[in-house]
């Protein structure tokens, strides 16, 4: 008679409330860290750009042929 509603996860974690809060905290902390250490970072832009290349390679490929369904 009674239908039980089962909790179904709605998919990916990055759309959840916890992910949004974590992202907001990370942006705020990143802003303050960059603001406090700006003098140190300005002399090292070339190194930061080179560091960005492997980071983008690591996160940007999407699984190398795996289905994203």
C-alpha positions as CSV (number, residue, x, y, z in Angstrom):
1,X,0.0,0.0,0.0
2,X,2.7,2.5,0.9
3,X,5.3,3.2,-1.6
4,X,8.7,3.6,-0.2
5,X,10.8,6.4,-1.7
6,X,14.4,5.4,-2.0
7,X,17.0,8.1,-2.0
8,X,18.6,8.1,-5.4
9,X,21.8,10.0,-5.9
10,X,21.4,12.6,-8.6
11,X,24.7,12.0,-10.3
12,X,27.9,13.9,-9.9
13,X,29.4,15.2,-6.7
14,X,30.4,18.6,-8.1
15,X,26.8,19.7,-8.4
16,X,26.0,19.0,-4.7
17,X,25.7,21.6,-2.0
18,X,28.9,20.3,-0.4
19,X,30.9,20.8,-3.6
20,X,29.6,24.4,-4.0
21,X,30.6,25.3,-0.4
22,X,34.0,23.6,-0.8
23,X,34.5,25.5,-4.1
24,X,33.6,28.8,-2.6
25,X,35.9,28.3,0.4
26,X,38.7,27.3,-2.0
27,X,38.2,30.5,-4.1
28,X,38.2,32.7,-1.0
29,X,41.3,31.1,0.4
30,X,43.0,31.2,-3.0
31,X,42.3,34.9,-3.2
32,X,43.8,35.7,0.1
33,X,46.8,33.5,-0.4
34,X,47.6,35.2,-3.8
35,X,47.0,38.6,-2.3
36,X,49.4,38.0,0.6
37,X,52.1,36.5,-1.6
38,X,51.8,38.6,-4.7
39,X,55.4,39.9,-4.6
40,X,56.7,36.4,-4.6
41,X,54.5,35.2,-7.5
42,X,55.2,38.1,-9.9
43,X,58.8,37.0,-10.4
44,X,57.9,33.4,-11.1
45,X,55.2,33.7,-13.8
46,X,57.2,31.6,-16.3
47,X,57.5,28.7,-13.8
48,X,53.9,28.9,-12.8
49,X,52.9,28.7,-16.5
50,X,55.2,25.7,-17.0
51,X,53.6,24.1,-13.9
52,X,50.1,24.7,-15.4
53,X,50.9,22.6,-18.5
54,X,51.1,19.2,-16.7
55,X,48.2,20.0,-14.4
56,X,46.0,20.8,-17.4
57,X,47.2,17.6,-19.1
58,X,46.4,15.6,-16.1
59,X,42.8,16.9,-15.6
60,X,42.0,17.8,-19.2
61,X,41.9,14.5,-21.1
62,X,38.7,13.0,-19.6
63,X,39.8,9.4,-19.4
64,X,41.6,8.6,-22.7
65,X,38.8,6.9,-24.7
66,X,36.5,5.8,-21.9
67,X,32.9,6.5,-22.4
68,X,31.6,9.6,-20.6
69,X,28.1,8.3,-20.3
